[in-house]
Amino acid sequence: MCELLGMSANVPTDIVFSFTGLMQRGGKTGPHKDGWGLAFYEGRGLRLFQDPVASCESEVARMVQHYLIKSEVVIGHIRQANVGKVSLVNTHPFVRELWGRNWCFAHNGQLADFSPAPGFYRPVGETDSEAAFCDLLNRIRADFPEPVEVNDLLPIIVEACQGYRRCGVFNCLLSNGEWLFSFCSTKLVEITRRAPFGHAQLRDAELTVDFQTETTPKDIVTVLATEPLTQNETWTTHGAGEWTLWRLGECVARGRGDEPAC
């Protein structure tokens, strides 16, 4: 299995603290040693860093750790391969263009006997994750040839995620840079930090940060992860089938799908 990391904030924010904890799980405190990736939105632009080696050993990961990129939406992933060889082409997150925007996707889980019909979007690599991402975008493109608001998209996105969940484990993060969507099949947690800010201690590294000194009273930052990244904060656990939609650090929609078919 893999681990996910997502962030939605109302001001450009760096994710170095959370990423420092996550990268330890990529081969040091966890088994997710088969590659990692981190995508930062900057307006319509997207900075994507990937490496098919363990994040705890990756020179690229160390560079990103010291590269204070600030973003309002971030998607990250550390991989424990189950479908597809360990290679750059199979490293999450995956990116495609739709309606003149970069769409970014990362998946935790495994889908059994998953072979969606081919369409405009096709996988470059061999993972079931990329196949699901392409299938989702093909569904959206078929129903909405022209851009629509995310509220119009939610029914088709949620329905698709529920279908993928019936094929196995499907936890995911999805964004087009304006919003961040999550779907939980088995494991996903969240924390929203806002004033008054306090101290946070990572679980996987000897690192503490005082958010009070790093923020303003108006800042709102939400972090999503597969497992809690800190040991002294309260993280909210998502239920099976639960989905969320985030914009500027706030949850603007939330729901829960039907239980998967037997």
Secondary structure as the mmCIF struct_conf table of DSSP 4:
data_model
#
loop_
_struct_conf.conf_type_id
_struct_conf.id
_struct_conf.beg_label_comp_id
_struct_conf.beg_label_asym_id
_struct_conf.beg_label_seq_id
_struct_conf.end_label_comp_id
_struct_conf.end_label_asym_id
_struct_conf.end_label_seq_id
STRN STRN1 GLU A 3 THR A 13
HELX_RH_AL_P HELX_RH_AL_P1 VAL A 16 GLN A 24
TURN_TY1_P TURN_TY1_P1 ARG A 25 ARG A 25
STRN STRN2 GLY A 26 GLY A 26
TURN_TY1_P TURN_TY1_P2 GLY A 27 LYS A 28
BEND BEND1 THR A 29 GLY A 30
STRN STRN3 PRO A 31 PRO A 31
BEND BEND2 ASP A 34 ASP A 34
STRN STRN4 TRP A 36 GLU A 42
TURN_TY1_P TURN_TY1_P3 GLY A 43 ARG A 44
STRN STRN5 GLY A 45 ASP A 51
BEND BEND3 PRO A 52 VAL A 53
TURN_TY1_P TURN_TY1_P4 SER A 55 GLU A 57
HELX_RH_AL_P HELX_RH_AL_P2 GLU A 59 GLN A 65
TURN_TY1_P TURN_TY1_P5 HIS A 66 HIS A 66
BEND BEND4 TYR A 67 TYR A 67
STRN STRN6 SER A 71 ILE A 78
BEND BEND5 ASN A 82 GLY A 84
BEND BEND6 VAL A 86 SER A 87
HELX_RH_3T_P HELX_RH_3T_P1 LEU A 88 ASN A 90
HELX_LH_PP_P HELX_LH_PP_P1 THR A 91 THR A 91
BEND BEND7 HIS A 92 HIS A 92
HELX_LH_PP_P HELX_LH_PP_P2 PRO A 93 PRO A 93
STRN STRN7 PHE A 94 LEU A 98
TURN_TY1_P TURN_TY1_P6 TRP A 99 GLY A 100
STRN STRN8 ARG A 101 ASN A 108
BEND BEND8 GLY A 109 GLY A 109
STRN STRN9 LEU A 111 LEU A 111
TURN_TY1_P TURN_TY1_P7 ALA A 112 ASP A 113
HELX_LH_PP_P HELX_LH_PP_P3 PRO A 116 PRO A 118
BEND BEND9 PHE A 120 TYR A 121
BEND BEND10 VAL A 124 GLU A 126
HELX_RH_AL_P HELX_RH_AL_P3 ASP A 128 ASP A 143
BEND BEND11 PRO A 145 GLU A 146
HELX_RH_AL_P HELX_RH_AL_P4 VAL A 150 ARG A 165
TURN_TY1_P TURN_TY1_P8 ARG A 166 CYS A 167
STRN STRN10 GLY A 168 GLY A 168
STRN STRN11 ASN A 171 SER A 175
BEND BEND12 GLY A 177 GLU A 178
STRN STRN12 LEU A 180 PHE A 183
BEND BEND13 SER A 185 THR A 186
STRN STRN13 VAL A 189 ARG A 194
BEND BEND14 ALA A 195 PRO A 196
HELX_LH_PP_P HELX_LH_PP_P4 PHE A 197 PHE A 197
STRN STRN14 HIS A 199 GLN A 201
STRN STRN15 LEU A 202 LEU A 202
BEND BEND15 ARG A 203 GLU A 206
STRN STRN16 THR A 208 ASP A 210
HELX_RH_3T_P HELX_RH_3T_P2 PHE A 211 THR A 213
TURN_TY1_P TURN_TY1_P9 GLU A 214 GLU A 214
TURN_TY1_P TURN_TY1_P10 PRO A 217 LYS A 218
STRN STRN17 ILE A 220 ALA A 225
BEND BEND16 THR A 226 GLU A 227
BEND BEND17 LEU A 229 LEU A 229
STRN STRN18 THR A 230 THR A 230
BEND BEND18 GLN A 231 GLU A 233
HELX_LH_PP_P HELX_LH_PP_P5 THR A 234 TRP A 235
STRN STRN19 THR A 236 THR A 237
HELX_LH_PP_P HELX_LH_PP_P6 HIS A 238 GLY A 239
TURN_TY1_P TURN_TY1_P11 ALA A 240 GLY A 241
STRN STRN20 GLU A 242 ARG A 247
TURN_TY1_P TURN_TY1_P12 LEU A 248 GLY A 249
STRN STRN21 GLU A 250 ARG A 256
HELX_LH_PP_P HELX_LH_PP_P7 ASP A 258 ALA A 261
#
